[in-house]
Amino acid sequence: MSKFVMLNCSVVVNGVDFTDHISDVEIALSKKSVDTTNFSGGGFEQVQGLRQDVFTLNFQQDFAAAQVDATLYPLYANGTEFVVVVKPTAAAVSATNPTYTGTCILLEYTPLTGKVGSLAEMKLKIPSQRTGIVRATS
């Protein structure tokens, strides 16, 4: 069985390719736990509830036109929904290179953080809306 080393992950936010501005990516798929414990079970029981999927992206900040801040700040300020698309590699979508797509909303934005002499980076948690993050292979 082969292993996968992340070298050229593809990340597109609101139609803008930020592959060259992202240094860390996480796709977390989760569902809320709904307690269904009752007297006849003898222990806790639960079922899956609503989805709560999140993209966590570490951006290298850029204040130039059409770059990171110019794209993200209006999405945050206006509460606009937008699409995030992440693939393991920049290659075409396939069974071995699935795409993960979600309609998202930016609820928090930290445009500037860092120490003197360091790269200005920001880790953003970007939650998906309604149907969550969808995996596709074609």
MIDOSE-1310 file (N, C-alpha, C; in nm, 2 decimals, decimal comma, always signed):
residues 138
mskf	+0,08/-0,12/+0,00/+0,00/+0,00/+0,00/+0,09/+0,12/+0,00; +0,06/+0,22/-0,09/+0,14/+0,34/-0,10/+0,10/+0,44/+0,01; +0,19/+0,53/+0,04/+0,16/+0,64/+0,13/+0,14/+0,77/+0,05; +0,08/+0,87/+0,11/+0,06/+0,99/+0,05/+0,13/+1,10/+0,12
vmln	+0,22/+1,17/+0,04/+0,29/+1,29/+0,10/+0,23/+1,41/+0,04; +0,19/+1,51/+0,12/+0,13/+1,63/+0,07/+0,24/+1,72/+0,01; +0,23/+1,74/-0,12/+0,33/+1,83/-0,18/+0,27/+1,94/-0,27; +0,16/+1,91/-0,33/+0,10/+2,01/-0,42/-0,05/+2,01/-0,41
csvv	-0,10/+2,02/-0,29/-0,25/+2,03/-0,26/-0,30/+2,15/-0,33; -0,42/+2,14/-0,39/-0,49/+2,25/-0,46/-0,60/+2,31/-0,37; -0,60/+2,44/-0,35/-0,70/+2,51/-0,27/-0,75/+2,63/-0,34; -0,89/+2,63/-0,37/-0,95/+2,74/-0,44/-1,06/+2,79/-0,35
vngv	-1,06/+2,92/-0,32/-1,16/+2,99/-0,23/-1,23/+3,10/-0,31; -1,36/+3,08/-0,32/-1,44/+3,18/-0,40/-1,39/+3,21/-0,54; -1,34/+3,10/-0,60/-1,29/+3,11/-0,74/-1,15/+3,15/-0,75; -1,08/+3,18/-0,64/-0,94/+3,23/-0,65/-0,85/+3,11/-0,60
dftd	-0,75/+3,08/-0,69/-0,66/+2,97/-0,65/-0,55/+3,02/-0,56; -0,56/+2,97/-0,43/-0,47/+3,01/-0,33/-0,36/+2,91/-0,30; -0,35/+2,81/-0,39/-0,25/+2,71/-0,37/-0,11/+2,76/-0,33; -0,07/+2,87/-0,38/+0,06/+2,93/-0,35/+0,06/+3,02/-0,23
hisd	-0,05/+3,03/-0,15/-0,06/+3,10/-0,03/-0,11/+3,02/+0,09; -0,12/+2,89/+0,07/-0,17/+2,80/+0,18/-0,05/+2,70/+0,21; -0,03/+2,69/+0,34/+0,08/+2,60/+0,39/+0,03/+2,49/+0,47; -0,10/+2,49/+0,50/-0,15/+2,38/+0,59/-0,30/+2,37/+0,56
veia	-0,35/+2,25/+0,54/-0,50/+2,23/+0,51/-0,55/+2,12/+0,60; -0,67/+2,13/+0,64/-0,74/+2,03/+0,72/-0,89/+2,03/+0,68; -0,94/+1,91/+0,65/-1,08/+1,89/+0,62/-1,14/+1,81/+0,73; -1,23/+1,86/+0,81/-1,29/+1,79/+0,92/-1,43/+1,77/+0,89
lskk	-1,47/+1,64/+0,88/-1,61/+1,61/+0,85/-1,67/+1,55/+0,98; -1,77/+1,61/+1,03/-1,83/+1,57/+1,16/-1,98/+1,59/+1,16; -2,04/+1,51/+1,25/-2,19/+1,53/+1,27/-2,21/+1,54/+1,42; -2,31/+1,62/+1,46/-2,34/+1,63/+1,60/-2,39/+1,50/+1,65
svdt	-2,36/+1,47/+1,77/-2,42/+1,36/+1,84/-2,55/+1,39/+1,90; -2,65/+1,31/+1,88/-2,78/+1,33/+1,93/-2,81/+1,21/+2,03; -2,83/+1,25/+2,16/-2,84/+1,15/+2,26/-2,98/+1,08/+2,25; -2,98/+0,95/+2,24/-3,11/+0,87/+2,23/-3,12/+0,77/+2,35
tnfs	-3,04/+0,80/+2,45/-3,04/+0,71/+2,57/-3,18/+0,69/+2,63; -3,21/+0,57/+2,66/-3,34/+0,54/+2,72/-3,33/+0,44/+2,83; -3,43/+0,41/+2,90/-3,43/+0,32/+3,02/-3,40/+0,17/+2,98; -3,43/+0,13/+2,86/-3,41/-0,01/+2,82/-3,27/-0,04/+2,77
gggf	-3,19/+0,06/+2,75/-3,06/+0,03/+2,69/-2,95/-0,02/+2,78; -2,95/+0,03/+2,90/-2,84/-0,01/+2,99/-2,71/+0,07/+2,97; -2,71/+0,16/+2,88/-2,59/+0,25/+2,86/-2,63/+0,36/+2,76; -2,54/+0,44/+2,74/-2,56/+0,56/+2,65/-2,59/+0,51/+2,51
eqvq	-2,68/+0,58/+2,43/-2,70/+0,55/+2,29/-2,70/+0,69/+2,22; -2,66/+0,69/+2,10/-2,66/+0,81/+2,02/-2,68/+0,78/+1,87; -2,73/+0,88/+1,80/-2,74/+0,88/+1,66/-2,67/+1,00/+1,60; -2,64/+1,00/+1,47/-2,58/+1,11/+1,40/-2,69/+1,22/+1,38
glrq	-2,65/+1,34/+1,41/-2,73/+1,46/+1,39/-2,69/+1,54/+1,27; -2,70/+1,67/+1,28/-2,67/+1,76/+1,17/-2,52/+1,76/+1,14; -2,48/+1,78/+1,02/-2,34/+1,79/+0,98/-2,28/+1,92/+1,03; -2,15/+1,92/+1,05/-2,07/+2,03/+1,11/-1,93/+2,03/+1,05
dvft	-1,92/+2,03/+0,91/-1,80/+2,01/+0,84/-1,72/+2,15/+0,84; -1,59/+2,14/+0,84/-1,51/+2,26/+0,85/-1,38/+2,24/+0,77; -1,34/+2,34/+0,69/-1,21/+2,35/+0,63/-1,13/+2,44/+0,72; -1,00/+2,39/+0,76/-0,91/+2,48/+0,83/-0,79/+2,50/+0,74
lnfq	-0,77/+2,63/+0,70/-0,67/+2,66/+0,61/-0,57/+2,76/+0,67; -0,44/+2,74/+0,65/-0,34/+2,83/+0,70/-0,29/+2,91/+0,58; -0,33/+3,04/+0,58/-0,30/+3,13/+0,48/-0,17/+3,21/+0,51; -0,09/+3,23/+0,40/+0,02/+3,32/+0,41/-0,04/+3,45/+0,36
qdfa	-0,05/+3,55/+0,45/-0,12/+3,68/+0,42/-0,06/+3,75/+0,30; -0,14/+3,82/+0,22/-0,10/+3,90/+0,11/-0,20/+4,01/+0,09; -0,16/+4,13/+0,10/-0,26/+4,25/+0,09/-0,27/+4,30/-0,05; -0,20/+4,24/-0,15/-0,21/+4,29/-0,29/-0,35/+4,27/-0,35
aaqv	-0,38/+4,34/-0,45/-0,51/+4,33/-0,52/-0,54/+4,19/-0,56; -0,66/+4,14/-0,54/-0,71/+4,01/-0,58/-0,64/+3,90/-0,51; -0,57/+3,92/-0,40/-0,50/+3,82/-0,32/-0,58/+3,79/-0,19; -0,51/+3,75/-0,09/-0,58/+3,69/+0,03/-0,67/+3,79/+0,10
datl	-0,62/+3,90/+0,15/-0,71/+4,00/+0,22/-0,81/+4,05/+0,13; -0,78/+4,09/+0,01/-0,88/+4,14/-0,09/-0,99/+4,05/-0,12; -0,97/+3,92/-0,11/-1,07/+3,82/-0,13/-1,15/+3,79/+0,00; -1,08/+3,77/+0,11/-1,14/+3,72/+0,23/-1,22/+3,83/+0,31
yply	-1,16/+3,95/+0,32/-1,23/+4,05/+0,40/-1,37/+4,08/+0,35; -1,40/+4,10/+0,22/-1,54/+4,12/+0,18/-1,63/+4,00/+0,21; -1,58/+3,88/+0,20/-1,66/+3,76/+0,23/-1,70/+3,77/+0,38; -1,60/+3,80/+0,47/-1,63/+3,82/+0,61/-1,73/+3,93/+0,64
angt	-1,69/+4,05/+0,59/-1,77/+4,17/+0,62/-1,91/+4,17/+0,57; -1,94/+4,10/+0,45/-2,07/+4,10/+0,40/-2,15/+3,97/+0,43; -2,08/+3,88/+0,50/-2,15/+3,75/+0,53/-2,19/+3,67/+0,41; -2,11/+3,69/+0,30/-2,14/+3,62/+0,17/-2,10/+3,48/+0,18
efvv	-2,19/+3,39/+0,13/-2,15/+3,25/+0,11/-2,06/+3,23/-0,01; -1,97/+3,14/+0,00/-1,87/+3,12/-0,11/-1,83/+2,97/-0,11; -1,77/+2,93/-0,22/-1,73/+2,79/-0,24/-1,58/+2,77/-0,21; -1,55/+2,66/-0,14/-1,41/+2,62/-0,12/-1,40/+2,48/-0,18
vvkp	-1,29/+2,47/-0,26/-1,26/+2,34/-0,33/-1,12/+2,30/-0,29; -1,10/+2,18/-0,24/-0,97/+2,13/-0,20/-0,95/+2,00/-0,27; -0,83/+1,98/-0,33/-0,79/+1,85/-0,38/-0,65/+1,81/-0,33; -0,63/+1,68/-0,31/-0,50/+1,64/-0,26/-0,38/+1,68/-0,35
taaa	-0,40/+1,69/-0,48/-0,30/+1,73/-0,57/-0,36/+1,83/-0,68; -0,28/+1,90/-0,75/-0,33/+1,99/-0,86/-0,38/+1,91/-0,98; -0,36/+1,78/-0,99/-0,40/+1,70/-1,10/-0,55/+1,70/-1,11; -0,60/+1,64/-1,22/-0,74/+1,63/-1,25/-0,81/+1,55/-1,14
vsat	-0,94/+1,57/-1,12/-1,02/+1,50/-1,02/-1,03/+1,35/-1,07; -1,01/+1,26/-0,98/-1,02/+1,11/-1,02/-1,04/+1,04/-0,89; -1,05/+0,91/-0,90/-1,07/+0,82/-0,79/-0,95/+0,83/-0,69; -0,84/+0,86/-0,74/-0,72/+0,87/-0,66/-0,68/+1,02/-0,62
npty	-0,76/+1,11/-0,67/-0,75/+1,26/-0,64/-0,88/+1,32/-0,63; -0,96/+1,28/-0,52/-1,09/+1,34/-0,50/-1,09/+1,49/-0,47; -1,20/+1,55/-0,50/-1,22/+1,69/-0,47/-1,32/+1,70/-0,35; -1,29/+1,79/-0,26/-1,38/+1,81/-0,15/-1,43/+1,96/-0,16
tgtc	-1,56/+1,97/-0,18/-1,62/+2,10/-0,21/-1,73/+2,14/-0,10; -1,73/+2,26/-0,06/-1,83/+2,30/+0,03/-1,87/+2,45/+0,01; -2,00/+2,48/+0,03/-2,05/+2,62/+0,03/-2,03/+2,66/+0,17; -1,95/+2,77/+0,19/-1,90/+2,81/+0,32/-1,94/+2,95/+0,36
ille	-1,92/+2,99/+0,48/-1,93/+3,12/+0,53/-1,82/+3,15/+0,63; -1,77/+3,27/+0,62/-1,65/+3,31/+0,70/-1,71/+3,38/+0,83; -1,70/+3,32/+0,94/-1,75/+3,37/+1,07/-1,65/+3,45/+1,15; -1,52/+3,42/+1,12/-1,41/+3,48/+1,19/-1,30/+3,51/+1,09
ytpl	-1,24/+3,62/+1,11/-1,13/+3,66/+1,02/-1,02/+3,73/+1,10; -0,90/+3,69/+1,10/-0,78/+3,75/+1,17/-0,69/+3,79/+1,06; -0,70/+3,92/+1,01/-0,62/+3,96/+0,89/-0,47/+3,97/+0,92; -0,43/+3,99/+1,04/-0,29/+4,01/+1,07/-0,25/+3,96/+1,21
tgkv	-0,15/+3,87/+1,21/-0,10/+3,82/+1,33/+0,05/+3,77/+1,30; +0,13/+3,78/+1,40/+0,27/+3,74/+1,38/+0,37/+3,82/+1,47; +0,49/+3,77/+1,47/+0,60/+3,83/+1,55/+0,69/+3,91/+1,45; +0,77/+3,99/+1,51/+0,86/+4,07/+1,43/+0,95/+3,97/+1,35
gsla	+0,96/+4,00/+1,22/+1,05/+3,92/+1,13/+0,99/+3,79/+1,09; +0,87/+3,76/+1,13/+0,81/+3,63/+1,09/+0,71/+3,65/+0,97; +0,68/+3,54/+0,90/+0,59/+3,54/+0,79/+0,45/+3,57/+0,85; +0,37/+3,66/+0,79/+0,24/+3,69/+0,84/+0,15/+3,57/+0,79
emkl	+0,10/+3,49/+0,88/+0,02/+3,38/+0,85/-0,11/+3,38/+0,94; -0,22/+3,32/+0,89/-0,34/+3,31/+0,97/-0,41/+3,18/+0,94; -0,45/+3,12/+1,05/-0,52/+2,99/+1,04/-0,67/+3,02/+1,05; -0,74/+2,99/+0,95/-0,89/+3,02/+0,95/-0,97/+2,89/+0,95
kips	-1,07/+2,88/+1,03/-1,17/+2,78/+1,03/-1,28/+2,83/+0,95; -1,31/+2,75/+0,84/-1,42/+2,80/+0,75/-1,53/+2,69/+0,75; -1,64/+2,71/+0,82/-1,74/+2,61/+0,82/-1,83/+2,61/+0,70; -1,87/+2,48/+0,66/-1,95/+2,47/+0,55/-2,10/+2,49/+0,59
qrtg	-2,18/+2,51/+0,50/-2,33/+2,54/+0,52/-2,40/+2,41/+0,48; -2,52/+2,40/+0,53/-2,62/+2,30/+0,50/-2,57/+2,16/+0,47; -2,54/+2,12/+0,34/-2,51/+1,98/+0,30/-2,37/+1,94/+0,34; -2,29/+2,03/+0,40/-2,15/+2,00/+0,44/-2,06/+1,99/+0,32
ivra	-1,94/+1,93/+0,35/-1,84/+1,92/+0,25/-1,86/+1,79/+0,17; -1,87/+1,80/+0,04/-1,90/+1,69/-0,05/-1,78/+1,64/-0,12; -1,76/+1,51/-0,12/-1,64/+1,44/-0,19/-1,69/+1,39/-0,32; -1,61/+1,42/-0,42/-1,64/+1,37/-0,56/-1,51/+1,32/-0,62
ts	-1,53/+1,22/-0,71/-1,42/+1,16/-0,78/-1,43/+1,17/-0,93; -1,52/+1,25/-0,98/-1,53/+1,28/-1,12/-1,58/+1,42/-1,15
